[in-house]
């Protein structure tokens, strides 16, 4: 439905429709209400992106951070801070504005309203969560959108992210080289990125005849308190554990705190490895070994990919970002904190 279509239905000019929908006093009340009723009937909203383009106003890109009601992941997560800052920088450098929004992770399709209503020219989502099907449906509508996350089978939307399977394998290889044999995994493998990290980790351990048993893994949301409680349960179930792979740096920090509560030395008794390489990881006590995701590069890649889609270019296939293990004191057998 275009404004001209609405004007034909109402028997008025497009300028009259525009004024009526903006609440202009120049249009009499009866006409205004009739046009607004038609707009509601056909779910028509003014496309402010088109208006902005005509007026020369900079376009806006929506950045959506899904909010999972069950876990209540906070904006305080250092990874979210990092990637949102990276996106803000990348958009500013290219002359775009950022509209930051939080939406229910169970209804990611609601993010389409930001484009349908003309509030944004394109959409960047931070994470797929558990709704690959909703994202595919949005992509099939032709919405310009890019998602930070994992590459999955039968994926119709454009993805930017690291090689999570490789990241998990690098962690396992490092811990094995350190002589660790009784390892546990901390993280919610129901999430695509975490599932791939776990898969790479577990595959490498199986090749070395060290399969991970059910009691050697615990689901934890990306919250410090959730990580602490899950880690305490892992310690109780695996009293002789000697290594922890946490699916994020925040969970690694929570795991270190829980281990200390139980009198374990890091890394003399237990080695700990995280994921993301947020800035705080290098300054934690002890500094955390982690898999680096190049957050600054990620922001630029997400923005450039989305702008290509907005310009009507074909769906780009983005190579995974560099995946690198950064070794620090939390997993070095010679240190003890």
N, C-alpha and C positions, 0 to 999 in steps of 0.2 A: 504494500500500500504506500503510494507516494502522495505528497501534498496535492498534486494536481488531480489525483483520483478522488481524494476527499472533497476537493472543491467541486468537481463534477457532481458528486452525490448530493452535495449541499446546495448546488445551483448558485454558487458564488465564485468569486475570483480567488486565486491562490493567495494573494496578499490579504484578503479578508480572512481566510483560514489561518494564516500565520498570525494575524493580529488577535483573532479570537482565541487561539490556543495559548497565546502569551498573556491573555487577560486584559487586552487593551480596552480602555474606556471609549475608544472611537467606534467600537462595534456595539450595536444595541444588545440588550440583555437576551432577548429572545433568540437572535441569530447566534450569539455567542454560546448559549446553552445548547442549541441544536447542533452546532458544529462540534462542541465538546462531547456531546452524547454519541455522535457518529464516530469520533476518534476513539472513545472508549469501546464502542461496539466492535471496531476493527483493530483494537490494540495498537493504535497509531500513536507514536510519540515523535516530537520534533527532533530531527537529527542535528544535534548541536555541532557535531564534527563538520558536517557540510556547511553549516552557518559559519563556523570558525574559519574554514578554508576560504569562504567568500570574503570574510572580513579581514583575513590575513593574520588572525590570532593563532598562536602556536597550538599544535595538536597535543592531546593528552594521551598517555599510555597508562592503562590500569595495571597495577601490580597487586595480585590477590594472594594473600597468605591464608590457606585453609585453616579452619579452627575445628578441631575434633572435640565434640562435647564431652566424650568419656575421659579423655586425657587432659584437656584444658591446657595444651601446650602454650607457654607464655611467650610474649614478644621478647622477654628477657633472654631467651636462648641466644647464645653468642653467635651461632651460625646464622640465624635469621638476621641479627644485627648486621653481620658482615655482608650478606648477599643483598639485603635491601639497600645498604649504603653503596655497594658496588653498582646496583641498578640506577640509583639516583645520580651517581656520578656519570654513568654512561649516557643516560638520557639528557642530562644537562649539557654535556659536551656536544650532543647532536641537536640541541635546540628544542628538546621536548620537555614537557612537564610530566610529573608522576602523580597518579591518583592511587593512593595506598588504601586497600580495602581488606577487611577480614570477613570470611564467609564460612558457613557451616560446611565442613568437609564431606558431609553426607549429601550435600546439594551443590556440588561444584557447578552444575549446569546453570545455577542462578547467576553465575558470573557473566553469562551471555547478555544479561540485561544491561550491563555497562556499555556494551557495544550497540545493542539493539536500540537503546535509548539515546544513543549519540553522546554519552558522557566520555567515551574513550574511543580512539581510533584503532586500538589493538589491546591485546591482553597477554600478560605474563603471569603464569601461575607457579607458585613455589611449592612443588610437590604434587604427586599424583594421588597420594593417600590410597584409598581402597576402591577407587571409582574410575578405573580404566575405561569402562563402558560409557560413562557420562562424557568423558573427554573425547572419546571417539565420535559420539553423537554430535558434540559441538563442532568438531572438525569437519564432519560430513555436511554441516550447514554452510561451510565455507567461511567461518569466522576466523579472522586473523589472530592467531594465538600461538604461543610457544610455552612449553612446560619445562620447568627444571625437574629432572627425575631420571628414571631408568628406562632404557630401551626394552620394550616388551614385544611379544609376538602379536601380529595383527594390529599394529599401531597405525592409526590414520592421522594422528596429530604430530606436530614437530617437537622434538625433544632436544634438550641440551643437558649434558651431565657428564660425570666421570665414568670410568670403567670400574664398577663396583665389584664385579667378580674378581678382577685382577687385584683390586685393593684388598679383598679378603684373603686371597692367596699370598700376597706379599706379607701380610701379618702372620699367617701360619708359618711361612718359611722362616721369617725372622725369629719367631718364638722357638721353633724347632732348633734353629742354629744356636740359640741361647741355652739349649739343653732342657727346655720346658716340655713336659709330657702330660701333665694333668691340667688341661685347659678347660675354660668355660666361656660361654658366649652370652653377652648381655645386650638385649635389644628386641624390638618387636618385628619378627620376621614376617608378619602379615603386611608390612609396608614394602612396596617393590624394591626400593633402594637397599633397605636393610636385608631383605630376603636374598638379594644378589651378593651382598657382603658375606652373609652367612654361608651361602652356597660355595663361594670361592674358598672360604676358610675351611669348611667341612670337607670339601673335596680333597684339598691338600692333606688334611690330617688322615683321611681314609687311605690315601696313597701310601702313607707312612704307617699304616696299620694302627691308627689311633682314632677310631670312629667316635663321634660325639654322641653320648647317650642322652636320653630325655632329661635326666637330672643335671646335665652339664650345660643346659641353656635355660634362660629365663627371659620372658617378655617384659619389657619396660618401656613406657612412653618416654618421650624426650623431656623429662622433668627430673630434677635432681632428687626429689623425695621418692619418686617412683624407682629411680635407679638405685638409691640407697636400700630400699626395702627388698628389691629383687636381688641385690648383691648379698645382703645378709642371708636370704634364703639359699642362695647358691653356696655360700660358705658352709651353712649347716648341712646341706646335702652333699657337699664335696669338701670335707675337712682337710684333705691333703692337697687341694688345688695349688698349682704353682704359676698359673697365668690366666689373665682375663683379657678377652677381646671385647671391648665396648663399642657399640655401633655409632657412637658420637663422642666428641670430646667432653661434652657436659656429663654424659653417663660415665665416662672414664673418671672424671673428677669425683662423682658421687661414689663410684666403686672404691676409689682410694680412701675416701672418708670412711666407708663401711669396713674396709679391711683394717684400717687403723683402730676402729672401735673394737675389733676382735683381736687386737694385738699383733697384727701381721705387719712386717716390714716390707717397704716397697723400694726396690725390687728384690731384695735379698731373699725374702720368702715367696713373694708373688710379683710377677711382672705384669704390668698393665699397659695396654695399647688402646688408643682411641681412634677417632675418624673425623676428618674435616680440616684439622690444623687451624683452628680459630686462634686469634692473636693471643688469648690468655693461656693457651696450652704451653707456650714456650716459657711462661713466667710462673706457672704453677709450681707447687712444691710436692714432689719433684717435677721438673719439666717433663711433659708427656710425649712419649713416642706416639706417632699418629700417622694416618694416611692423609696426605695433603690434597685438598681440592682447591685449585687456583681460583679463589672467590672473585678477585678483581677481573681476571680474564672471563670468568663466567658471566658477569654482568654485561660486559661488552658483547660477548657472543650471543646472549639472549636478545639483547636490543637489536643488534645487526640482523639477526635471523628474523625477528618480528618485522622490522622495517622492510625487509625483502618481501615478506608476505603481503604487507600493506600495499606495496607497489605493484602487486599482482604477479610477482615472479613465482615460478613453480616451487613446490614444497622442497626446501633444501634438506639434504641429508647431512647432518652435522657429525663430524668425527668426534669421538669421546675426548674430553679434556684430559690433559696429562694426569696420570695417577702415580704418585710418588710416596714412598715410605720415608718419613722423617724420624730418624732414631734419636731418642733423647734418654735421659736418666731413668725414666720410669720402667724401662725394660732391660737395662744393662745390669748384668749379673754382678759386676764389680762394685756397684753402688748400693747404699742402703739409707733410706729416709724414714 
